[in-house]
Every structure is written in structure tokens, then in C-alpha cells.
Amino acid sequence: MIDLRSDTVTLPSKEMKQFLFDSPLGDDVYGEDPSVNLLEKKVSDLFGKEDALFVPSGTMANLISVLAHCNRGDEVILGDKSHIFLYEAGGISAFGGIHSYQLKNHDNGTINITDIQNSIRRDDSHYPISKLLCLENTHNGCYGSPVDTKYFTEIKNIINKHNIKLHIDGARIFNASIALNTPLHELTKEADSISCCLSKGLSCPVGSLIVGSKDFIQKAHRLRKSLGGGMRQAGLLAAAGIYALDNIYPKLNIDHENAKIMAEGLSSIKELSMDVSKVKTNLIFFYLENSNLSDEQFINKLLENNIKLDAKGNRKFRIATHINFKKNDIDFVVETIQSMVKQ
């Protein structure tokens, strides 16, 4: 089966598994797991921040970060295509009582700077307090677009005047770093907190991290416990992250190259609509237009040919290349889709 639904389907290699099994363990709730401690130190150094915290998932990482920045009734400014707004079960409202102000995301993952400035509430008892801005890099809902440091600097210059913090949802921040050829510490230097995911392109079995100042991470640590995220011998999982940062992160450009090659092939199929220029990382989005196949029929026929894609609804589909997908399979995928839609 060629599974291109997401880079979350990646499986750890034999080498990663061996590294995992050989790593030292301890009780992380007591702060005594050497592998967790090493991973947190490694990640905080990569991002140029004081500290980091290992958590089970990216959704928990974002939730904890927002809860650590905001009080009940405060307001978060975010994009209308952001993962926090669309795909995290309304957690910031359900668990934090935090209001959200959604602004339009552009296809490149950014939000208009003037819109952000105009959304900041003035000091008035009728309004919630604007406390946090959440941005995403790369932006999953916007073609996997990487966002460069210049944008974050411009944003930070505005929100600093209003004492608003910046959180970056960096589920695929490693892809952004590779695509922009920019070190992580430079790419996130303006952020007050960052979440990053190990179980997507880095192919770890589970895990994310929150990165920020020592005071912020201390608060996040308490929130992790209250949400049930405290784990014992978590080094069994953290070790995979250590291996991935050394051995897989530097090779993410291969996934990006495979995505661009596949996008070029798919763009020649007249029954599909897509913009190759928007393929900047490992995500490809296209629309099924001039075909009699329904979305469900298209997916089912792909399954018959041992191919899985992600259906977004309304004729929109996503492909995610990753380490377990090989360049040799690109032609097969393109040719299979071409033969299907022409029937």
C-alpha cells in the first residue's frame, strides 16, 4: 500500500527502533528520564530558547501553549484555516474558556498584517483582552507553505506594542526550516512559544515538544500534568526524536523534491486542477474537476490500486510525501490517477 494521506503515517526505521531500545530510561514525572531530558535540551538548543517540554501530541502542545499564555475570557487571534481553529476540537474554548478571533489566511499561510493590527482590541470592558497571536509554519491548510522570518519580525513589531505574545504552531516547522534554508533558531526567534511535532516528517511513533522560556515551560509542565500528559518511562518515545533530529531532519528535502516531481506529473492530467508553484514542501493539493468520478469513487478506485490519498471534500484532495514513500513510486501514482480519471 502506498499511503500518501499524511506524513503522520510514517513508520520508524529498524535503525530508529534499535536506537530507541538501547536508550536509557527513567521516570520522567520525577524528571529522571535521561532520554527525555536530552531530547528537551537538544530541541531547546535548536530553537535557541531556554527550555522545552516533551508532550504526547501536537494538539496537546498547542492547547498547553495557549492555556499558558491566556486566562479565561482572553482572546486569541488566529487564521481561519489554522489547525488550532479547525482541527483541535475547540480545545482552547472547551478547556480554557478562551475566545478566538479568526482572520483570513492567504494561500501562502500568512494573515494580512493590517488585519492583525485592526483585530487587536482596545481597552474596553465590553471586549475580551487580546492576549495571543497564533501563526502556523508550515501552514497545513495553505498548501504546506513555509513562512519566512521577515513576516514574523514585522508581526512582532506590531504586537509587542500591545503586550501580545506570539505562538507558532510548528507541527511541520522542520519542513519550513529545510525549505527556506533557515536554521530553526532564526526562523523562530520572534516567537514566545513554539510547538513542534516528531511524528510527521520525522517519522517518530509519537510525540511533540513545546519550546519557550524557563518560566513559560514551568507553567506548561503543570498544565501537562493537569491534562493527563505526564508519562513515566517516556524516554522510550523521546529517544526516537533524538535519532530523528540527527538522521531524518537533514533529509526532509528529499520529501520536498518528490512532491515537486509528482506535482509536475499530476499537472499534466487535464482532469485535475492544481497550481504547481504552490508546492513548496511535502504537501500537494489538487482538485478533481473534469471527471465523472465522485470523490468517494475516486478514493475507492485508488484503494483498489493500493494507493491512499486524503480527501478534503468538495473535489479537493491532498498528497503528503514522506520518508516511507520512494521516488520510484511517483510514476505509478501519476499513471494510475491518469488512467482512472480518463475512464
Secondary structure, DSSP 8 states (H G I E B T S, - for coil): -EE-S-GGG----HHHHHHHHHS----GGGT--HHHHHHHHHHHHHHT-SEEEEES-HHHHHHHHHHHH--TT-EEEEETT-HHHHSSTTHHHHHH--EEEEE-B-TTS-B-HHHHHHHS--S-TTS--EEEEEEESSBTTTTTB---HHHHHHHHHHHGGGT-EEEEEETTHHHHHHHHT--HHHHTTT-SEEEEESSSTT--SS-EEEEE-HHHHHHHHHHHHHTT---SSTHHHHHHHHHHHHHTGGGHHHHHHHHHHHHHHHHT-TTEE--GGG--SSEEEEEE-S-S--HHHHHHHHHHTTEE-EEEETTEEEEE--TTS-GGGHHHHHHHHHHHHT-
